[in-house]
Amino acid sequence: MKFATLLRKAPEWMIHDGPHRDIVLTSRIRLARNLDGSTFPGYARKDDRVALMTALQPKIESLPEMKDSFSEDLGNLDAIRKQALVEKHLISREHAAKAGGSAAVINREQSLSIMINEEDHLRMQSIRSGLDLRAAFAALDRVDTELDGLVNYAFDQRYGYLTACPTNLGTGMRASAMLHLPGLVLSDQVNQVITAVNKIGLAVRGLYGEGTEALANLFQISNQHTLGEREGDIIARLEKVIEQVIGHEQNARKKLLEDAPHKVLDHVGRAYATLCFAHILESKEALTHLSMLRMGCDLGMFPGMEAKLIDTLLVEIQPAHLQIGAQRKLNAEERDILRAEVLRRRLAGFPEPKTDVAAGPPPEDPPLI
Amino acid sequence: MKFATLLRKAPEWMIHDGPHRDIVLTSRIRLARNLDGSTFPGYARKDDRVALMTALQPKIESLPEMKDSFSEDLGNLDAIRKQALVEKHLISREHAAKAGGSAAVINREQSLSIMINEEDHLRMQSIRSGLDLRAAFAALDRVDTELDGLVNYAFDQRYGYLTACPTNLGTGMRASAMLHLPGLVLSDQVNQVITAVNKIGLAVRGLYGEGTEALANLFQISNQHTLGEREGDIIARLEKVIEQVIGHEQNARKKLLEDAPHKVLDHVGRAYATLCFAHILESKEALTHLSMLRMGCDLGMFPGMEAKLIDTLLVEIQPAHLQIGAQRKLNAEERDILRAEVLRRRLAGFPEPKTDVAAGPPPEDPPLI
């Protein structure tokens, strides 16, 4: 698959409606693996990395799951194209900083992506719409098992899979879900929830992972520990917590509609209006408005507007996507103008927000995790 | 004329299109007069003030210009009604603070209003649409001459009309125009213009006169001095300066459209959108957006939308007008919700802003005053 095709094609997770899609955008599983007897990428010489990549890449491409995949040495992609892969959540920001000697193999559905020579020799990711960590794990587990038959993983009886960073030792697994929590943010409850989630050993991060800001009211919840617990147990525990957070978000939205309907209508109305009529839009502001539009959409204020349109826009309005669309480098000012233009065009024709979204009485709030 | 009629009726200056109405909302003349041998209102005893008012009010009502006028002792108007008269620019904020013993007489067209026992025994105002100081003065001069035949003005050969505050001595006249200067504000030139205007002895004030903020990009320019110059000369000088400011504003708008069309479209588009879709709107924010809408209207971005609608809204969304409309006292939160509702209703049905407002090359900027 060519890069242009990859970029044009919507990933499976955007098109399909997974469980709890109104609140959980995606579920992701990442496995870290290394080859026995080879130096970790951060310490290996360039020709060793190239040799390892050259040996690994065809093996990955040969897997049935990776048929017709996009497979490329990062040395062949310019900065904007690599950034576009980050914006689509297909490679990590760290991987995008790599050049020759590192590669990415991504399947047609963009549900599986395998990075070669990131921090580890192999970083494999499976992504699904909604809250569907088990399905995401099952898909990646098959790939992992198949690869295990083709290469020799660095594995220790006591420490499990060996990884460049000790925080990944053991299962080498990071399971995460991206949650949209505008209700908790608007009702000033989100920090309470984050604190509670952190206390039980889970991490909460921003839109693009570790060290990034929570934009568009999107929060990534993931396991911190990879050692001493089985994959299935980690996932089950994470899933349970996420379901509780979903419950809190649902209640927060219902309560907001009940107690402060004007506030909800105001936030959603202004967001819709700005997206439809602004001519200069910075990324951060656009994301904030898209979050409110997404909430309005979930609340039934925009009949005919689907969540997947908004989820697509969250990616489409990012800098690299805009520049590839324009087929040239754009400075920040030009991007802000183009971003507003794209949003006006994509949101044209939808009817104005409905203002009669009545809420039933809010349910009892369950205990805080 | 009853208070309800006065409030419902649009003032003449809102309906008519005076010269330069795109930039000059109104021209106003105010004359301060006192009766010979009577103590100034600030020093008079209440029964003296009542006696003077009781003697003056019927004389004013009897003038041909004041036929069928609204004429009321302020003691008979509650705070909200008095505030509504301030919002319509019919009485001063200071006069609204007065109670029994002070009165207001306002003609049917609301082009003439006469305050009894404000700071002076008589404060008479004439108001016109656009830049039309001469017509405003001519109308008030007739009233002044007629009254001069009915009462004995305090007048000194050397100091002219005697007034409670020495800054009004002489002509007792304040001539002013309310200018809408969004172009100069957006292009960061307005402070330069204000400084230049101040330097030549004119005052620049906010929407509701002395000590008020410049809201909605509205600036009132008036004479500072009342002594030693004839009325006609003061007006001619003021008019000349205002015409220069108009020129600067026109150039600023043209240059903005030429150099930063996206910025103009962005400001106007966001303003329109927020006014049409917000559900909570504070007064200050609403005024800011109405200013941008007015500019868009002047630039031809809203065919079918007339400046007078927006000028009417500038008054209609003020706190007292909202509360009289709702027929009850409203707290700030309730007013913000009602304000948004009024604006959504009044702006519904207008087509979306046109975005093809092309500008010709900007003209040479004349020297700064």
Interface residues (C-beta under 8 A of the other chain):
Chain A: H262 K263 L265 D266 G269 R270 Y272 A273 T274 C276 F277 A278 H279 I280 I337 A340 E352 P353 T355
Chain B: H262 K263 L265 D266 G269 R270 Y272 A273 T274 C276 F277 A278 H279 I280 I337 A340 E352 P353 T355
